[in-house]
C-alpha cells in the first residue's frame, strides 16, 4: 500500500503547545484517497530528529512521500518551504548548537520536492491563508528538511510551517486545531494527486 510519512514536533522554547503534535497524532493511521498516512512526532533536537526519521525508514521502508510539519510562531499563514540550507544554529531544551554547516560535504541548499505552489493555490482556493516561504530558518525544522532531502534524493519530500493554534503561544492567532487539520488534509490530498499518483 502507498504510504505518506507525516512528521511533526513536540513542544519547544517558551511555547505551551505545538499544533503539529496534534495534527500528526490525528492523521496517524488514516487513509486518504487510498493512501495510508503514518505519523511520527519528533523531538525538537538537531541530531535526534533526523535520526528518528532514519530509524523509522529502516524499520518500515521508504514511504512514497514524506511531509514534514513544524510550527512557525510568528506567522499567520501556512507556508511551504522552498529550500533547506546547509546551516544550523540555536538552543534547544537539551543542547546549544554552534553556528555551522549541517553536513560538511553537503551542498549549500536543497530544494523541496513537494508541489508547494499547488499547495498554496489549493489552500487559498479553500479559504485558508497560505504563501510561499523562501527560508525554513536555521533551526531544527531546516535541519530536518535538509537531512531528509540529502539522504533520499529521489523521495518526494518537503517541509511546511503552520501557524500556532489558539492557546499554543502568547501571540494572537485565528487558527484552531480543526482548521489546521483540515488544511493539512488538503496538503496531503494534493501530495497524492501531484507526487505519487
Protein Blocks (a to p, Z undefined) as FASTA:
>chain_A
ZZddddddddehjbfbdfklmmmmmmgopaeehiacddddddddfklmmmmmmmmmmmno
pafbdcdddddfkbcbdcddfbdcdddedddfkbccdeddfblkbcfbdcdfbdfklmmm
mmmmnopacdddfbebjafklmmmmmmmmmmmmbccddddddddehjambdcfbdfklmm
mmmmmmmmmmmmmmmZZ
